[in-house]
Amino acid sequence: MKIDELRSSLTYLIDKYVPENQRAPFYDDIAKNDVPVKGILADFNQVKTRTVDHVDGDLITDIYFYFC
C-alpha cells in the first residue's frame, strides 16, 4: 500500500463511518505530508457511528500493517 492508497482508504472510511459534522479534522490530518495514521485510527474508533463491516476491518488491518 502506497501513500496515495492510504489517503484514499482513510477518506473512504471517514466518509462511510464518521458523521459529516466531525469529518473536517480527519481530512486535515489525511492531507498532511506525514499522515498521523495511529491518531486518525484512534479518533476514528471513538467517533464512528456503527460497527465496521468485515471488509473494511480488513482494510484497517492492512493500514495498521503498512503504516503503524
mmCIF file as Biopython writes it, N, C-alpha, C and O atoms, coordinates in Angstrom:
data_model
#
loop_
_atom_site.group_PDB
_atom_site.id
_atom_site.type_symbol
_atom_site.label_atom_id
_atom_site.label_alt_id
_atom_site.label_comp_id
_atom_site.label_asym_id
_atom_site.label_entity_id
_atom_site.label_seq_id
_atom_site.pdbx_PDB_ins_code
_atom_site.Cartn_x
_atom_site.Cartn_y
_atom_site.Cartn_z
_atom_site.occupancy
_atom_site.B_iso_or_equiv
_atom_site.auth_seq_id
_atom_site.auth_asym_id
_atom_site.pdbx_PDB_model_num
ATOM 1   N N  . MET A ? 1  ? 0.857   -1.174 0.000  1.0 0.0 1  A 1 
ATOM 2   C CA . MET A ? 1  ? 0.000   0.000  0.000  1.0 0.0 1  A 1 
ATOM 3   C C  . MET A ? 1  ? 0.904   1.238  0.000  1.0 0.0 1  A 1 
ATOM 4   O O  . MET A ? 1  ? 1.825   1.357  0.809  1.0 0.0 1  A 1 
ATOM 5   N N  . LYS A ? 2  ? 0.620   2.134  -0.911 1.0 0.0 2  A 1 
ATOM 6   C CA . LYS A ? 2  ? 1.382   3.371  -1.030 1.0 0.0 2  A 1 
ATOM 7   C C  . LYS A ? 2  ? 0.622   4.515  -0.375 1.0 0.0 2  A 1 
ATOM 8   O O  . LYS A ? 2  ? -0.537  4.358  0.010  1.0 0.0 2  A 1 
ATOM 9   N N  . ILE A ? 3  ? 1.271   5.657  -0.250 1.0 0.0 3  A 1 
ATOM 10  C CA . ILE A ? 3  ? 0.685   6.791  0.461  1.0 0.0 3  A 1 
ATOM 11  C C  . ILE A ? 3  ? -0.614  7.282  -0.185 1.0 0.0 3  A 1 
ATOM 12  O O  . ILE A ? 3  ? -1.539  7.682  0.522  1.0 0.0 3  A 1 
ATOM 13  N N  . ASP A ? 4  ? -0.692  7.255  -1.512 1.0 0.0 4  A 1 
ATOM 14  C CA . ASP A ? 4  ? -1.931  7.689  -2.169 1.0 0.0 4  A 1 
ATOM 15  C C  . ASP A ? 4  ? -3.064  6.706  -1.890 1.0 0.0 4  A 1 
ATOM 16  O O  . ASP A ? 4  ? -4.218  7.114  -1.758 1.0 0.0 4  A 1 
ATOM 17  N N  . GLU A ? 5  ? -2.746  5.421  -1.801 1.0 0.0 5  A 1 
ATOM 18  C CA . GLU A ? 5  ? -3.749  4.414  -1.450 1.0 0.0 5  A 1 
ATOM 19  C C  . GLU A ? 5  ? -4.179  4.585  0.008  1.0 0.0 5  A 1 
ATOM 20  O O  . GLU A ? 5  ? -5.352  4.416  0.340  1.0 0.0 5  A 1 
ATOM 21  N N  . LEU A ? 6  ? -3.228  4.918  0.869  1.0 0.0 6  A 1 
ATOM 22  C CA . LEU A ? 6  ? -3.549  5.174  2.276  1.0 0.0 6  A 1 
ATOM 23  C C  . LEU A ? 6  ? -4.532  6.333  2.392  1.0 0.0 6  A 1 
ATOM 24  O O  . LEU A ? 6  ? -5.552  6.224  3.073  1.0 0.0 6  A 1 
ATOM 25  N N  . ARG A ? 7  ? -4.224  7.438  1.727  1.0 0.0 7  A 1 
ATOM 26  C CA . ARG A ? 7  ? -5.107  8.607  1.788  1.0 0.0 7  A 1 
ATOM 27  C C  . ARG A ? 7  ? -6.504  8.273  1.263  1.0 0.0 7  A 1 
ATOM 28  O O  . ARG A ? 7  ? -7.507  8.674  1.854  1.0 0.0 7  A 1 
ATOM 29  N N  . SER A ? 8  ? -6.562  7.551  0.174  1.0 0.0 8  A 1 
ATOM 30  C CA . SER A ? 8  ? -7.841  7.164  -0.416 1.0 0.0 8  A 1 
ATOM 31  C C  . SER A ? 8  ? -8.629  6.254  0.532  1.0 0.0 8  A 1 
ATOM 32  O O  . SER A ? 8  ? -9.835  6.426  0.709  1.0 0.0 8  A 1 
ATOM 33  N N  . SER A ? 9  ? -7.945  5.298  1.132  1.0 0.0 9  A 1 
ATOM 34  C CA . SER A ? 9  ? -8.596  4.352  2.044  1.0 0.0 9  A 1 
ATOM 35  C C  . SER A ? 9  ? -9.107  5.047  3.298  1.0 0.0 9  A 1 
ATOM 36  O O  . SER A ? 9  ? -10.224 4.786  3.744  1.0 0.0 9  A 1 
ATOM 37  N N  . LEU A ? 10 ? -8.294  5.929  3.866  1.0 0.0 10 A 1 
ATOM 38  C CA . LEU A ? 10 ? -8.727  6.652  5.057  1.0 0.0 10 A 1 
ATOM 39  C C  . LEU A ? 10 ? -9.925  7.556  4.751  1.0 0.0 10 A 1 
ATOM 40  O O  . LEU A ? 10 ? -10.860 7.641  5.547  1.0 0.0 10 A 1 
ATOM 41  N N  . THR A ? 11 ? -9.894  8.219  3.614  1.0 0.0 11 A 1 
ATOM 42  C CA . THR A ? 11 ? -11.015 9.077  3.216  1.0 0.0 11 A 1 
ATOM 43  C C  . THR A ? 11 ? -12.285 8.250  3.052  1.0 0.0 11 A 1 
ATOM 44  O O  . THR A ? 11 ? -13.360 8.664  3.485  1.0 0.0 11 A 1 
ATOM 45  N N  . TYR A ? 12 ? -12.158 7.089  2.430  1.0 0.0 12 A 1 
ATOM 46  C CA . TYR A ? 12 ? -13.300 6.186  2.269  1.0 0.0 12 A 1 
ATOM 47  C C  . TYR A ? 12 ? -13.895 5.811  3.634  1.0 0.0 12 A 1 
ATOM 48  O O  . TYR A ? 12 ? -15.110 5.867  3.821  1.0 0.0 12 A 1 
ATOM 49  N N  . LEU A ? 13 ? -13.039 5.434  4.575  1.0 0.0 13 A 1 
ATOM 50  C CA . LEU A ? 13 ? -13.517 5.037  5.897  1.0 0.0 13 A 1 
ATOM 51  C C  . LEU A ? 13 ? -14.189 6.199  6.627  1.0 0.0 13 A 1 
ATOM 52  O O  . LEU A ? 13 ? -15.235 6.026  7.253  1.0 0.0 13 A 1 
ATOM 53  N N  . ILE A ? 14 ? -13.592 7.365  6.542  1.0 0.0 14 A 1 
ATOM 54  C CA . ILE A ? 14 ? -14.154 8.542  7.201  1.0 0.0 14 A 1 
ATOM 55  C C  . ILE A ? 14 ? -15.514 8.876  6.601  1.0 0.0 14 A 1 
ATOM 56  O O  . ILE A ? 14 ? -16.471 9.144  7.328  1.0 0.0 14 A 1 
ATOM 57  N N  . ASP A ? 15 ? -15.596 8.859  5.276  1.0 0.0 15 A 1 
ATOM 58  C CA . ASP A ? 15 ? -16.863 9.173  4.608  1.0 0.0 15 A 1 
ATOM 59  C C  . ASP A ? 15 ? -17.962 8.178  4.970  1.0 0.0 15 A 1 
ATOM 60  O O  . ASP A ? 15 ? -19.134 8.546  5.049  1.0 0.0 15 A 1 
ATOM 61  N N  . LYS A ? 16 ? -17.590 6.942  5.185  1.0 0.0 16 A 1 
ATOM 62  C CA . LYS A ? 16 ? -18.579 5.897  5.436  1.0 0.0 16 A 1 
ATOM 63  C C  . LYS A ? 16 ? -19.029 5.826  6.905  1.0 0.0 16 A 1 
ATOM 64  O O  . LYS A ? 16 ? -20.196 5.546  7.177  1.0 0.0 16 A 1 
ATOM 65  N N  . TYR A ? 17 ? -18.117 6.076  7.845  1.0 0.0 17 A 1 
ATOM 66  C CA . TYR A ? 17 ? -18.421 5.789  9.248  1.0 0.0 17 A 1 
ATOM 67  C C  . TYR A ? 17 ? -18.476 6.996  10.184 1.0 0.0 17 A 1 
ATOM 68  O O  . TYR A ? 17 ? -18.998 6.884  11.293 1.0 0.0 17 A 1 
ATOM 69  N N  . VAL A ? 18 ? -17.957 8.133  9.767  1.0 0.0 18 A 1 
ATOM 70  C CA . VAL A ? 18 ? -17.894 9.295  10.660 1.0 0.0 18 A 1 
ATOM 71  C C  . VAL A ? 18 ? -18.993 10.287 10.280 1.0 0.0 18 A 1 
ATOM 72  O O  . VAL A ? 18 ? -19.190 10.570 9.099  1.0 0.0 18 A 1 
ATOM 73  N N  . PRO A ? 19 ? -19.707 10.813 11.270 1.0 0.0 19 A 1 
ATOM 74  C CA . PRO A ? 19 ? -20.738 11.818 10.978 1.0 0.0 19 A 1 
ATOM 75  C C  . PRO A ? 19 ? -20.137 13.009 10.228 1.0 0.0 19 A 1 
ATOM 76  O O  . PRO A ? 19 ? -19.003 13.416 10.480 1.0 0.0 19 A 1 
ATOM 77  N N  . GLU A ? 20 ? -20.911 13.544 9.322  1.0 0.0 20 A 1 
ATOM 78  C CA . GLU A ? 20 ? -20.431 14.613 8.440  1.0 0.0 20 A 1 
ATOM 79  C C  . GLU A ? 20 ? -19.876 15.812 9.210  1.0 0.0 20 A 1 
ATOM 80  O O  . GLU A ? 20 ? -18.893 16.419 8.786  1.0 0.0 20 A 1 
ATOM 81  N N  . ASN A ? 21 ? -20.487 16.146 10.311 1.0 0.0 21 A 1 
ATOM 82  C CA . ASN A ? 21 ? -20.051 17.320 11.071 1.0 0.0 21 A 1 
ATOM 83  C C  . ASN A ? 21 ? -18.752 17.090 11.850 1.0 0.0 21 A 1 
ATOM 84  O O  . ASN A ? 21 ? -18.247 18.020 12.480 1.0 0.0 21 A 1 
ATOM 85  N N  . GLN A ? 22 ? -18.202 15.873 11.820 1.0 0.0 22 A 1 
ATOM 86  C CA . GLN A ? 22 ? -16.955 15.567 12.525 1.0 0.0 22 A 1 
ATOM 87  C C  . GLN A ? 22 ? -15.821 15.172 11.572 1.0 0.0 22 A 1 
ATOM 88  O O  . GLN A ? 22 ? -14.760 14.755 12.037 1.0 0.0 22 A 1 
ATOM 89  N N  . ARG A ? 23 ? -16.010 15.290 10.292 1.0 0.0 23 A 1 
ATOM 90  C CA . ARG A ? 23 ? -15.027 14.820 9.306  1.0 0.0 23 A 1 
ATOM 91  C C  . ARG A ? 23 ? -13.860 15.766 9.058  1.0 0.0 23 A 1 
ATOM 92  O O  . ARG A ? 23 ? -12.761 15.303 8.752  1.0 0.0 23 A 1 
ATOM 93  N N  . ALA A ? 24 ? -14.060 17.056 9.177  1.0 0.0 24 A 1 
ATOM 94  C CA . ALA A ? 24 ? -13.039 18.038 8.790  1.0 0.0 24 A 1 
ATOM 95  C C  . ALA A ? 24 ? -11.673 17.793 9.429  1.0 0.0 24 A 1 
ATOM 96  O O  . ALA A ? 24 ? -10.670 17.837 8.716  1.0 0.0 24 A 1 
ATOM 97  N N  . PRO A ? 25 ? -11.582 17.536 10.736 1.0 0.0 25 A 1 
ATOM 98  C CA . PRO A ? 25 ? -10.258 17.303 11.322 1.0 0.0 25 A 1 
ATOM 99  C C  . PRO A ? 25 ? -9.550  16.068 10.730 1.0 0.0 25 A 1 
ATOM 100 O O  . PRO A ? 25 ? -8.325  16.039 10.609 1.0 0.0 25 A 1 
ATOM 101 N N  . PHE A ? 26 ? -10.339 15.064 10.371 1.0 0.0 26 A 1 
ATOM 102 C CA . PHE A ? 26 ? -9.758  13.870 9.752  1.0 0.0 26 A 1 
ATOM 103 C C  . PHE A ? 26 ? -9.168  14.217 8.386  1.0 0.0 26 A 1 
ATOM 104 O O  . PHE A ? 26 ? -8.057  13.798 8.059  1.0 0.0 26 A 1 
ATOM 105 N N  . TYR A ? 27 ? -9.912  14.981 7.596  1.0 0.0 27 A 1 
ATOM 106 C CA . TYR A ? 27 ? -9.426  15.375 6.277  1.0 0.0 27 A 1 
ATOM 107 C C  . TYR A ? 27 ? -8.158  16.210 6.395  1.0 0.0 27 A 1 
ATOM 108 O O  . TYR A ? 27 ? -7.242  16.065 5.585  1.0 0.0 27 A 1 
ATOM 109 N N  . ASP A ? 28 ? -8.096  17.083 7.397  1.0 0.0 28 A 1 
ATOM 110 C CA . ASP A ? 28 ? -6.889  17.886 7.619  1.0 0.0 28 A 1 
ATOM 111 C C  . ASP A ? 28 ? -5.684  16.993 7.905  1.0 0.0 28 A 1 
ATOM 112 O O  . ASP A ? 28 ? -4.599  17.215 7.369  1.0 0.0 28 A 1 
ATOM 113 N N  . ASP A ? 29 ? -5.880  15.984 8.750  1.0 0.0 29 A 1 
ATOM 114 C CA . ASP A ? 29 ? -4.784  15.065 9.075  1.0 0.0 29 A 1 
ATOM 115 C C  . ASP A ? 29 ? -4.372  14.216 7.874  1.0 0.0 29 A 1 
ATOM 116 O O  . ASP A ? 29 ? -3.183  13.973 7.666  1.0 0.0 29 A 1 
ATOM 117 N N  . ILE A ? 30 ? -5.334  13.769 7.092  1.0 0.0 30 A 1 
ATOM 118 C CA . ILE A ? 30 ? -5.041  12.946 5.916  1.0 0.0 30 A 1 
ATOM 119 C C  . ILE A ? 30 ? -4.222  13.732 4.902  1.0 0.0 30 A 1 
ATOM 120 O O  . ILE A ? 30 ? -3.410  13.152 4.181  1.0 0.0 30 A 1 
ATOM 121 N N  . ALA A ? 31 ? -4.423  15.035 4.837  1.0 0.0 31 A 1 
ATOM 122 C CA . ALA A ? 31 ? -3.723  15.878 3.864  1.0 0.0 31 A 1 
ATOM 123 C C  . ALA A ? 31 ? -2.291  16.224 4.277  1.0 0.0 31 A 1 
ATOM 124 O O  . ALA A ? 31 ? -1.532  16.748 3.462  1.0 0.0 31 A 1 
ATOM 125 N N  . LYS A ? 32 ? -1.909  15.943 5.517  1.0 0.0 32 A 1 
ATOM 126 C CA . LYS A ? 32 ? -0.559  16.276 5.989  1.0 0.0 32 A 1 
ATOM 127 C C  . LYS A ? 32 ? 0.488   15.450 5.247  1.0 0.0 32 A 1 
ATOM 128 O O  . LYS A ? 32 ? 0.212   14.336 4.801  1.0 0.0 32 A 1 
ATOM 129 N N  . ASN A ? 33 ? 1.698   16.011 5.121  1.0 0.0 33 A 1 
ATOM 130 C CA . ASN A ? 33 ? 2.802   15.280 4.484  1.0 0.0 33 A 1 
ATOM 131 C C  . ASN A ? 33 ? 3.108   13.990 5.227  1.0 0.0 33 A 1 
ATOM 132 O O  . ASN A ? 33 ? 3.324   12.948 4.608  1.0 0.0 33 A 1 
ATOM 133 N N  . ASP A ? 34 ? 3.128   14.058 6.544  1.0 0.0 34 A 1 
ATOM 134 C CA . ASP A ? 34 ? 3.362   12.889 7.381  1.0 0.0 34 A 1 
ATOM 135 C C  . ASP A ? 34 ? 2.033   12.527 8.041  1.0 0.0 34 A 1 
ATOM 136 O O  . ASP A ? 34 ? 1.709   13.039 9.112  1.0 0.0 34 A 1 
ATOM 137 N N  . VAL A ? 35 ? 1.280   11.660 7.412  1.0 0.0 35 A 1 
ATOM 138 C CA . VAL A ? 35 ? -0.076  11.309 7.866  1.0 0.0 35 A 1 
ATOM 139 C C  . VAL A ? 35 ? 0.003   10.617 9.239  1.0 0.0 35 A 1 
ATOM 140 O O  . VAL A ? 35 ? 0.662   9.585  9.366  1.0 0.0 35 A 1 
ATOM 141 N N  . PRO A ? 36 ? -0.657  11.171 10.261 1.0 0.0 36 A 1 
ATOM 142 C CA . PRO A ? 36 ? -0.647  10.563 11.601 1.0 0.0 36 A 1 
ATOM 143 C C  . PRO A ? 36 ? -1.657  9.405  11.686 1.0 0.0 36 A 1 
ATOM 144 O O  . PRO A ? 36 ? -2.733  9.540  12.268 1.0 0.0 36 A 1 
ATOM 145 N N  . VAL A ? 37 ? -1.284  8.287  11.100 1.0 0.0 37 A 1 
ATOM 146 C CA . VAL A ? 37 ? -2.207  7.162  10.927 1.0 0.0 37 A 1 
ATOM 147 C C  . VAL A ? 37 ? -2.755  6.654  12.258 1.0 0.0 37 A 1 
ATOM 148 O O  . VAL A ? 37 ? -3.962  6.459  12.399 1.0 0.0 37 A 1 
ATOM 149 N N  . LYS A ? 38 ? -1.875  6.440  13.230 1.0 0.0 38 A 1 
ATOM 150 C CA . LYS A ? 38 ? -2.350  5.917  14.522 1.0 0.0 38 A 1 
ATOM 151 C C  . LYS A ? 38 ? -3.367  6.850  15.163 1.0 0.0 38 A 1 
ATOM 152 O O  . LYS A ? 38 ? -4.386  6.399  15.686 1.0 0.0 38 A 1 
ATOM 153 N N  . GLY A ? 39 ? -3.094  8.134  15.125 1.0 0.0 39 A 1 
ATOM 154 C CA . GLY A ? 39 ? -4.028  9.103  15.700 1.0 0.0 39 A 1 
ATOM 155 C C  . GLY A ? 39 ? -5.355  9.126  14.972 1.0 0.0 39 A 1 
ATOM 156 O O  . GLY A ? 39 ? -6.415  9.197  15.594 1.0 0.0 39 A 1 
ATOM 157 N N  . ILE A ? 40 ? -5.293  9.067  13.648 1.0 0.0 40 A 1 
ATOM 158 C CA . ILE A ? 40 ? -6.524  9.056  12.856 1.0 0.0 40 A 1 
ATOM 159 C C  . ILE A ? 40 ? -7.365  7.834  13.202 1.0 0.0 40 A 1 
ATOM 160 O O  . ILE A ? 40 ? -8.571  7.949  13.424 1.0 0.0 40 A 1 
ATOM 161 N N  . LEU A ? 41 ? -6.732  6.667  13.249 1.0 0.0 41 A 1 
ATOM 162 C CA . LEU A ? 41 ? -7.487  5.449  13.534 1.0 0.0 41 A 1 
ATOM 163 C C  . LEU A ? 41 ? -8.005  5.424  14.969 1.0 0.0 41 A 1 
ATOM 164 O O  . LEU A ? 41 ? -9.095  4.910  15.219 1.0 0.0 41 A 1 
ATOM 165 N N  . ALA A ? 42 ? -7.244  5.968  15.909 1.0 0.0 42 A 1 
ATOM 166 C CA . ALA A ? 42 ? -7.716  6.036  17.299 1.0 0.0 42 A 1 
ATOM 167 C C  . ALA A ? 42 ? -8.941  6.946  17.402 1.0 0.0 42 A 1 
ATOM 168 O O  . ALA A ? 42 ? -9.935  6.591  18.034 1.0 0.0 42 A 1 
ATOM 169 N N  . ASP A ? 43 ? -8.859  8.116  16.778 1.0 0.0 43 A 1 
ATOM 170 C CA . ASP A ? 43 ? -10.004 9.033  16.788 1.0 0.0 43 A 1 
ATOM 171 C C  . ASP A ? 43 ? -11.194 8.443  16.038 1.0 0.0 43 A 1 
ATOM 172 O O  . ASP A ? 43 ? -12.343 8.613  16.443 1.0 0.0 43 A 1 
ATOM 173 N N  . PHE A ? 44 ? -10.905 7.750  14.944 1.0 0.0 44 A 1 
ATOM 174 C CA . PHE A ? 44 ? -11.947 7.089  14.154 1.0 0.0 44 A 1 
ATOM 175 C C  . PHE A ? 44 ? -12.754 6.129  15.038 1.0 0.0 44 A 1 
ATOM 176 O O  . PHE A ? 44 ? -13.984 6.110  14.978 1.0 0.0 44 A 1 
ATOM 177 N N  . ASN A ? 45 ? -12.060 5.341  15.849 1.0 0.0 45 A 1 
ATOM 178 C CA . ASN A ? 45 ? -12.745 4.385  16.724 1.0 0.0 45 A 1 
ATOM 179 C C  . ASN A ? 45 ? -13.645 5.062  17.738 1.0 0.0 45 A 1 
ATOM 180 O O  . ASN A ? 45 ? -14.646 4.483  18.160 1.0 0.0 45 A 1 
ATOM 181 N N  . GLN A ? 46 ? -13.308 6.271  18.135 1.0 0.0 46 A 1 
ATOM 182 C CA . GLN A ? 46 ? -14.113 6.977  19.125 1.0 0.0 46 A 1 
ATOM 183 C C  . GLN A ? 46 ? -15.367 7.615  18.535 1.0 0.0 46 A 1 
ATOM 184 O O  . GLN A ? 46 ? -16.373 7.756  19.230 1.0 0.0 46 A 1 
ATOM 185 N N  . VAL A ? 47 ? -15.317 8.002  17.263 1.0 0.0 47 A 1 
ATOM 186 C CA . VAL A ? 47 ? -16.450 8.754  16.708 1.0 0.0 47 A 1 
ATOM 187 C C  . VAL A ? 47 ? -17.277 7.996  15.670 1.0 0.0 47 A 1 
ATOM 188 O O  . VAL A ? 47 ? -18.325 8.487  15.251 1.0 0.0 47 A 1 
ATOM 189 N N  . LYS A ? 48 ? -16.834 6.820  15.249 1.0 0.0 48 A 1 
ATOM 190 C CA . LYS A ? 48 ? -17.607 6.090  14.236 1.0 0.0 48 A 1 
ATOM 191 C C  . LYS A ? 48 ? -19.005 5.806  14.761 1.0 0.0 48 A 1 
ATOM 192 O O  . LYS A ? 48 ? -19.210 5.596  15.956 1.0 0.0 48 A 1 
ATOM 193 N N  . THR A ? 49 ? -19.961 5.805  13.837 1.0 0.0 49 A 1 
ATOM 194 C CA . THR A ? 49 ? -21.355 5.699  14.250 1.0 0.0 49 A 1 
ATOM 195 C C  . THR A ? 49 ? -21.914 4.284  14.211 1.0 0.0 49 A 1 
ATOM 196 O O  . THR A ? 49 ? -23.021 4.038  14.689 1.0 0.0 49 A 1 
ATOM 197 N N  . ARG A ? 50 ? -21.155 3.359  13.648 1.0 0.0 50 A 1 
ATOM 198 C CA . ARG A ? 50 ? -21.651 1.983  13.595 1.0 0.0 50 A 1 
ATOM 199 C C  . ARG A ? 50 ? -20.474 1.022  13.535 1.0 0.0 50 A 1 
ATOM 200 O O  . ARG A ? 50 ? -19.326 1.437  13.375 1.0 0.0 50 A 1 
ATOM 201 N N  . THR A ? 51 ? -20.771 -0.262 13.663 1.0 0.0 51 A 1 
ATOM 202 C CA . THR A ? 51 ? -19.735 -1.287 13.599 1.0 0.0 51 A 1 
ATOM 203 C C  . THR A ? 51 ? -19.166 -1.360 12.191 1.0 0.0 51 A 1 
ATOM 204 O O  . THR A ? 51 ? -19.895 -1.282 11.202 1.0 0.0 51 A 1 
ATOM 205 N N  . VAL A ? 52 ? -17.862 -1.511 12.124 1.0 0.0 52 A 1 
ATOM 206 C CA . VAL A ? 52 ? -17.165 -1.577 10.841 1.0 0.0 52 A 1 
ATOM 207 C C  . VAL A ? 52 ? -17.465 -2.911 10.161 1.0 0.0 52 A 1 
ATOM 208 O O  . VAL A ? 52 ? -17.396 -3.965 10.793 1.0 0.0 52 A 1 
ATOM 209 N N  . ASP A ? 53 ? -17.797 -2.862 8.876  1.0 0.0 53 A 1 
ATOM 210 C CA . ASP A ? 53 ? -18.024 -4.076 8.093  1.0 0.0 53 A 1 
ATOM 211 C C  . ASP A ? 53 ? -16.750 -4.914 8.052  1.0 0.0 53 A 1 
ATOM 212 O O  . ASP A ? 53 ? -15.649 -4.384 8.194  1.0 0.0 53 A 1 
ATOM 213 N N  . HIS A ? 54 ? -16.901 -6.219 7.858  1.0 0.0 54 A 1 
ATOM 214 C CA . HIS A ? 54 ? -15.756 -7.137 7.840  1.0 0.0 54 A 1 
ATOM 215 C C  . HIS A ? 54 ? -14.711 -6.719 6.799  1.0 0.0 54 A 1 
ATOM 216 O O  . HIS A ? 54 ? -13.516 -6.698 7.094  1.0 0.0 54 A 1 
ATOM 217 N N  . VAL A ? 55 ? -15.151 -6.392 5.607  1.0 0.0 55 A 1 
ATOM 218 C CA . VAL A ? 55 ? -14.226 -5.997 4.528  1.0 0.0 55 A 1 
ATOM 219 C C  . VAL A ? 55 ? -13.463 -4.733 4.920  1.0 0.0 55 A 1 
ATOM 220 O O  . VAL A ? 55 ? -12.266 -4.621 4.659  1.0 0.0 55 A 1 
ATOM 221 N N  . ASP A ? 56 ? -14.151 -3.791 5.541  1.0 0.0 56 A 1 
ATOM 222 C CA . ASP A ? 56 ? -13.496 -2.562 5.975  1.0 0.0 56 A 1 
ATOM 223 C C  . ASP A ? 56 ? -12.559 -2.832 7.150  1.0 0.0 56 A 1 
ATOM 224 O O  . ASP A ? 56 ? -11.543 -2.154 7.303  1.0 0.0 56 A 1 
ATOM 225 N N  . GLY A ? 57 ? -12.891 -3.807 7.969  1.0 0.0 57 A 1 
ATOM 226 C CA . GLY A ? 57 ? -11.993 -4.221 9.048  1.0 0.0 57 A 1 
ATOM 227 C C  . GLY A ? 57 ? -10.688 -4.755 8.486  1.0 0.0 57 A 1 
ATOM 228 O O  . GLY A ? 57 ? -9.618  -4.499 9.038  1.0 0.0 57 A 1 
ATOM 229 N N  . ASP A ? 58 ? -10.773 -5.498 7.390  1.0 0.0 58 A 1 
ATOM 230 C CA . ASP A ? 58 ? -9.568  -5.991 6.719  1.0 0.0 58 A 1 
ATOM 231 C C  . ASP A ? 58 ? -8.737  -4.828 6.178  1.0 0.0 58 A 1 
ATOM 232 O O  . ASP A ? 58 ? -7.507  -4.860 6.228  1.0 0.0 58 A 1 
ATOM 233 N N  . LEU A ? 59 ? -9.411  -3.808 5.665  1.0 0.0 59 A 1 
ATOM 234 C CA . LEU A ? 59 ? -8.724  -2.620 5.168  1.0 0.0 59 A 1 
ATOM 235 C C  . LEU A ? 59 ? -7.982  -1.926 6.308  1.0 0.0 59 A 1 
ATOM 236 O O  . LEU A ? 59 ? -6.836  -1.510 6.138  1.0 0.0 59 A 1 
ATOM 237 N N  . ILE A ? 60 ? -8.620  -1.800 7.456  1.0 0.0 60 A 1 
ATOM 238 C CA . ILE A ? 60 ? -7.984  -1.179 8.620  1.0 0.0 60 A 1 
ATOM 239 C C  . ILE A ? 60 ? -6.777  -2.005 9.067  1.0 0.0 60 A 1 
ATOM 240 O O  . ILE A ? 60 ? -5.746  -1.445 9.439  1.0 0.0 60 A 1 
ATOM 241 N N  . THR A ? 61 ? -6.902  -3.318 9.033  1.0 0.0 61 A 1 
ATOM 242 C CA . THR A ? 61 ? -5.783  -4.197 9.366  1.0 0.0 61 A 1 
ATOM 243 C C  . THR A ? 61 ? -4.611  -3.958 8.422  1.0 0.0 61 A 1 
ATOM 244 O O  . THR A ? 61 ? -3.464  -3.894 8.865  1.0 0.0 61 A 1 
ATOM 245 N N  . ASP A ? 62 ? -4.884  -3.827 7.141  1.0 0.0 62 A 1 
ATOM 246 C CA . ASP A ? 62 ? -3.826  -3.543 6.158  1.0 0.0 62 A 1 
ATOM 247 C C  . ASP A ? 62 ? -3.168  -2.198 6.437  1.0 0.0 62 A 1 
ATOM 248 O O  . ASP A ? 62 ? -1.947  -2.070 6.344  1.0 0.0 62 A 1 
ATOM 249 N N  . ILE A ? 63 ? -3.965  -1.207 6.776  1.0 0.0 63 A 1 
ATOM 250 C CA . ILE A ? 63 ? -3.417  0.116  7.079  1.0 0.0 63 A 1 
ATOM 251 C C  . ILE A ? 63 ? -2.481  0.025  8.286  1.0 0.0 63 A 1 
ATOM 252 O O  . ILE A ? 63 ? -1.382  0.577  8.259  1.0 0.0 63 A 1 
ATOM 253 N N  . TYR A ? 64 ? -2.908  -0.663 9.336  1.0 0.0 64 A 1 
ATOM 254 C CA . TYR A ? 64 ? -2.038  -0.848 10.502 1.0 0.0 64 A 1 
ATOM 255 C C  . TYR A ? 64 ? -0.756  -1.571 10.116 1.0 0.0 64 A 1 
ATOM 256 O O  . TYR A ? 64 ? 0.327   -1.181 10.550 1.0 0.0 64 A 1 
ATOM 257 N N  . PHE A ? 65 ? -0.864  -2.612 9.313  1.0 0.0 65 A 1 
ATOM 258 C CA . PHE A ? 65 ? 0.295   -3.407 8.927  1.0 0.0 65 A 1 
ATOM 259 C C  . PHE A ? 65 ? 1.336   -2.551 8.198  1.0 0.0 65 A 1 
ATOM 260 O O  . PHE A ? 65 ? 2.529   -2.639 8.490  1.0 0.0 65 A 1 
ATOM 261 N N  . TYR A ? 66 ? 0.893   -1.743 7.272  1.0 0.0 66 A 1 
ATOM 262 C CA . TYR A ? 66 ? 1.818   -0.978 6.439  1.0 0.0 66 A 1 
ATOM 263 C C  . TYR A ? 66 ? 2.273   0.347  7.055  1.0 0.0 66 A 1 
ATOM 264 O O  . TYR A ? 66 ? 3.351   0.839  6.722  1.0 0.0 66 A 1 
ATOM 265 N N  . PHE A ? 67 ? 1.470   0.932  7.947  1.0 0.0 67 A 1 
ATOM 266 C CA . PHE A ? 67 ? 1.781   2.296  8.387  1.0 0.0 67 A 1 
ATOM 267 C C  . PHE A ? 67 ? 1.884   2.486  9.890  1.0 0.0 67 A 1 
ATOM 268 O O  . PHE A ? 67 ? 2.101   3.611  10.341 1.0 0.0 67 A 1 
ATOM 269 N N  . CYS A ? 68 ? 1.736   1.429  10.685 1.0 0.0 68 A 1 
ATOM 270 C CA . CYS A ? 68 ? 1.833   1.604  12.133 1.0 0.0 68 A 1 
ATOM 271 C C  . CYS A ? 68 ? 2.925   0.731  12.739 1.0 0.0 68 A 1 
ATOM 272 O O  . CYS A ? 68 ? 3.137   0.760  13.951 1.0 0.0 68 A 1 
#
